[in-house]
């Protein structure tokens, strides 16, 4: 055993390092992976009985946040450093609501007394708490607790959502707690059956695995995970477009009400209304990080997270469909824009990234250029259109099923975005035909004549609004 003492951010950190084999190297233990825990900062090994203790605690009170302290050993084997969680201390006297948890002075007295009496050879290695119906993420309050009470690089945070039944571990990376792609669960080899039962009840969120690094134990900057999407160029351009829109929107908002913070909830509502669930979910989390006691975004986040927990809605495929919905919505918005002098088309890079036909440089892009490129985006998105519409119907069914169920929502306000998303996606083909007619592309007049009279009226209305918004 060796003791390392060093100073971090003006405070002295006493870190005890035990030299021993990891459970994966010790034949006395059975070890199984939850997610993909290899190749990260410090491999995390959690004893099976700790998982059961935490499960019993958070699932017993699924309507409010509860938590506790993780205790164990920070160790070094011949393969490098690792974190071994051997037990947990349930936090008593904590103040909690359905969206917040506070460890009081009495809580810390109880924790340290229990640590000294029951686990004298162990050290505090982090904390755990629940996020009922909110998914796996760290709010601003969670980050404050982690930064001030668990600042050591070997400290972790374990978050459990008892409603969605998901688990996530956060480790320090680049001075902020980062969700890791997985962790290990271990137990004595004679109790291997319990390990199988435990793993059958564990799942990690889809967004885990956004980073990777070496497992040597040295603190390296994680490499970004390349998401399975059409093109990295599209992602960069979409980020630019979104930031520009949000920047203009926030600027206008501040000019009207300089004392009010931006409403991410309003932006989330627009995302959800066009079928982008993952984008809406992230904006709702931002809203709650600003105002954790805001009931309406909390209920909305519960609904969205519950829908994304369905295998047919969430996952990598769901994210791809969400991004397609977002891209189509941006294209439809830009098709309404009026041209300005010497304005280059902002969708040229998207067009090139998708491998769409180019007609040469056009530094004087007019309204027709916006419409033409919006048409190309809609034609490209047509391959997944039926899948996206079917998914929107399924989302609406899931959200409506929450009424009168055991799933308690903080705010009873009626939820209308699933209906809006279905209508928006069903009209996507109508918009494509309108853009084709406006650009006088061959074949679209025939498609227009095949529509019903009410659909033809919609096409005319869309055409009348193209190239007008400044």
N, C-alpha and C positions, 0 to 999 in steps of 0.2 A: 504494500500500500504506500502511496506517496501523496503528500499534500502540496497543492499549488496555490499560492496566494498572489493575486495581482490586483491592480487598480483599474476599474472601468468607469468612465464618466464620473470621476470624483468619488467613487465609493469603492471600498475594499470588498473583494469577492473571495470567499474561502471555498475552494473547490477541491473535494476529496476525490482522488482518482484511484480506483481499485484495479490491480492487475489480475486478470482472470480470463478464462475462455468465455466467449459469448455463448448463449444458449444454442446457437446454430452449430458451434464447434464441440459442445459438450454432449456426449452420448447419453447422458442421464435425462436429457430433455427431448420432448417432441416439439417441433417448431413448424408453424404454418404461416404463410404470408396472406395478409389482407391487402388487396391492391397490388401494386408493383413497388415494393419498398427498396429495391436494390439501387445502388449508385446515387445516394444522396449524402447530405452533410454527415449526420450521425445516424446510423441505423437504430431504430427504436424497437425494443422488445418489451411487450406488455404481458404480464402473467395472466393466464386465463381467469383466475379467481378475481383479479382486479376488474376485468371486463364484466364479469357477473355482478360484482358489487356495484359498479357504476350503473349497469343496466337496471338493477333492482331499484337504485336510488332515483334515477331520472324518469323511469317508466312508471314509478309510483306516483309521481306528481307531473303529469304531462301538460298541465295548463299554466305552469309558471317555471321560471328559470331556477335551477338548483345547481349546486356544484360542490367542489371539494379540492383537496390537495393530493398530488401524486408524489409518492415517496419511493426511493429505490437507490440505485447505485450508478454513478458515472464511471465507466470502466475502460480499460485498454487491453486489447488482446494483440496477438501477433499480426492481426489483420487491420488493426486501427482502433479508434475510439468508438464506443457505442453507449446507448442509454438503456438501462434496464429498470423497468417499473415493477416493483415487487408488491406494492400495496397502495391503498388510498385512504385518506381521512375525510369523512363526510363533514362538510362545513356546517356547523350549527350556529345559531344566532345571526345568520346572514339575512340581509334585507333583499327581497326579491319581488319582481312583478313578472308579467308575461313577456317582457322585453328587456329586463335588466336584472343584474345581480351585483350586490355590494357586500364585500367581506368587512364586517365591523371590527372594532377593537376587541370585542368579546370573542369574535370568531377566531382571530389570530391567537388570543390567549389559549383558547381551547385546542387549536391546532398544535401549537408548540408544546403544550402540556401532554397531549396524546403522543406526539412525536418522541418526546423524552421518555415517556413511560412504556409505550408499546414498541417503538421502533428506534431504539437508541443507536443502532449501527447504521441506520439509513439516513439519507438526506433528502431535502425537498428538491424535486426535479421538475416541478411545474404544477399545473392545475387542470381541472376539468369542469365543464359546466354544460348545461343544456340550452338548446335553441328550439323551443317547441313550435313546430310549423314554419320555421324561418330558413331552414337549410344550414349548410356549413359555411360560415364566414366569420370574420372578426369585425365587430362594430368598433366605432371610435372609443366607446367605453371599454370594450374588451382589450383593445390595443393599449389604452392608458393603464389598465391593471397589469397587463403583461410587461410593459416597459418599466413600470415603477416597482413591481413586486417580484417579477421573474425575469431579471435583466441578463442573467448568465447565458452564454451561448448553448449550454446544455439543458436549459429550461425549455419545456414544451407546453403546449396547450392542447387539450383533447376536448373537442366539441361534439356533442351528440344531439341529434334531432329525434326525439321520441315519436313524433308524429310521422315523419318520413322514414324513420328507422335508418338513418345514415350516420356515419362516424367519420371524423377527420382529425388528423394530427397536424399541428403547426410547429415549425422549428424556426429559429432565428436564421435569416438570410438577408444580407445587405442591409442590416440594421432594422429589419422589420420582420414580423412573424409571417411565415409563408406556408401555405398548405402543401404538404408533401404527398407524393403519389401513393403512399401506403406505409404499413408498419407490420411488425411480426407479433404473433401471439404464441406463447409457449406455456408448457406445463410439464410435469413429470411424465416420463415415458410410460409409466404404469397407468397414467390417467389419459391416454391418448384419445379415448372415445369422447371424453368431455371436450377436447379440443375441436373435434369434428362438429359436435353439436353447437359449440360457441361460434365457429366460423360460418355455419349455415345461417346465423342471424345477423351477421355483420355485412355492411355494404358501405362503400365510400362514394362521395359525390363524383359526378362526371368531370367537374373542373379540376379535380386532383390530378396532378401529373403535368402541370403547365411548366414545371421546371425540372431540371436534372443536374446532377453534379457528381463528383467522385465520392466514393464512400471511404476515403482514406482517413477521415476524421479531421482533416484540415479544412478550414472554413474558406471555401472557394465560391466565387460568384456563379450561381446556377446559370446553365445555358437555357435559353428559351426553347420550349417545345414547339415544333412546327405543327400547327393545326392542320388536319386533313381538309384543306379547302382548295378552291380552284386556283388561286394565285395569291402570293404574298403582296403583289402589287395592288390587287383589289382591296386587300385589308388596309394597306397604307392609305389609299385614296379615300376609302370609306371613313377611316378615322379622321382624315383631313376635312372631309365634307361635314362629318358630324360635329367636330370641334368648331368649325366655322359657324355652323348653324347655332350651336349652343352658345358660342361667344357673342354672336349678334343678339341672340334672344336674351342672354343675361345682361348685356349692355343696355338693351331697351328697357328691361325690367328695372335695372338699377336707376335709370334716368327717371322712371316714374315713382319708384319706391326704394330709395337708397338704403333704407334701414332693413328691408326684408331680404332674407337669403333666397337664392334661386330655388324654385320648386321642381325638384327632380321628379316628383310624383306626376306633375303635369306632362313632362316629357315621357315618362313611363307609360302614361295613358295613351299617348299617340303611338308609341311602339307597339303596345298590346293590340291596339285597334287595327293595325296592319298585319298582325300575326307574328310579330317578333317577340317571343316569350322570353328568351334569354337576355335580350337587350332590355326589355322591361323589368326583368327581375333585378338586373344589376343597378338600374336607376332607382328602383324602390329601396334597395339596400343603401344606396347613397343618401336617399331622403331620410331613412331611419338613423343613419349615422349622424345626421344633423339634428334630428329631433326624435329620439328613441320612443317618446311617449305619444307620438302621432298615431292615432288608432286606425285611421282609414288606410294609409300605406301599409301598416302592419297586417291588416286583414287582406289587403290586395296581395301582399307578398306571400301570405299563407296560401291563398288560392293558386297563385302562379307556381309556387314551389310544389304544391300538391299535384298539380297537373304535370309538371316536369318530372315528377317521380314515377309517372307511368312509363313503362318501357317503350310503349308505342309513341310517346311524345318527346321524352328527353333523350339524352345520349348524344354521341357525335353526329348521327344522322339528323337528329332534331336541331342541333346547332346549325348544320349546313342549310336546312330548310328555313330556319329563322333568318340567317344572313341573306338568303335569296329574297325572302319577304322584305327585308330592310332595303336591299339594293333596288328592288322593283319600286318600292315606295319613294326612294330618293329620285329615281328616274322619272316617276310620274309627277313629282313636285317640280323638278327642273323643266319638264316639258311645258309648264305653264309660264315659265320665265320669259320676259320680253328681252330682246337683244340689246346690248349696249355697244358703243363704238369701240372697235378694235378689241373685242372680247373673245378670247380663245375658248373653245369648248372645254368645259370642266370634266366631261365624261370621256375625253379622248383616251386617257390612260386606262380607264375601265375597258373601253372597246378593244384596245390593243392587248390587254391582259387576258381577255376572253378569246382572243384569236378571231375577232369579228372582222369582216371585210372593211378595209380603209379606202377612202376615196382621195387620199392625198392631203397635204397641209391646207388648212383653212384658217388663217389668222383673223378673218372677219366673220366668225361664227354668228349666224342669226338665229331667229326663233326656229326656223326649219331644221337647223342643225341639232338643236336640243331635242326636237320632236323625233327626228330621224334616229338619234342615238337612243332615246327612250324606247322607240320601236324595236331596235336591235336588242336591247336589254330584255324587253318583254318576250321577244321571240326566243331568246336564249333560255329564259325562265320557263317557257312553255313545257319543257321536258319534265319538270317536276310539278306542274300546275295541279294536276289531279291529286297527286300525293299531298300537296300542301292544303288543298281544299278539304280532303278527307281528314287530314290531321286537325284542321280547324273545327270541323264538326265534332270530332272526338274530344277536343279540348272543351268545347261548349257543353258537351254531355257530361264531362267530368265536373266542370264548375257548377252546373245546375244540380248535380247529384249531391253537392255539399249542403244544399238547403234541407234543413230538418234532419241532417245526419249527426253523428256523434262529434263531428268536426266543428268545434266552437269557434266562431269568428268574433273578434273584438267589436267590429263595426258591422251592424246589420244592413248597411247601405247597399242598395241594389247594384249588381255588377252587370254592366251592359257591353263591355268590350268583347266578350266572346261572340256576341251577335254581330257587332260591327266588323270583326275580323272575317267572319264567314261572308258577310255581304261584300266586303272589300275584295276578297280573293275571288269570289264568284264573278265579279265585274272586271277582273283582270283581262279576260279575253275581249270584252267590250272595249276596254281602253286600247288594247293592241290594235283592234280594227280601226278605231278612231285615229290613232297615230298613222296607220297605213294609208287611210283615206286622205288625211291631211298632207302626207308626203307624196301622194299620188303614186304609190307603189303598186305594181301590177298584182292583180288578184284580189285586192282588198275590196274593190267595188262589188265583186261577185259575192264575197263574204258578207258585205253590208246588206245586199239585197236578200240574202238568205235569213236575215234576222227577223224577229217579230217587230211589229210597229213600235211597241214600247221600247225595245232594245235599240231600234234605229233612232228613236228620240234621244236616248241616252248618248248615242254616238254623236249626234248633232250638238248636244249640250256640251260634251267634252271638247269637241272641235271648236266651239265658240269661245271656250275659255283658254285655249292654247296660246302661248306667247304673249300673255297680257300682264302677268304679275311682275311688278318691279321690286 
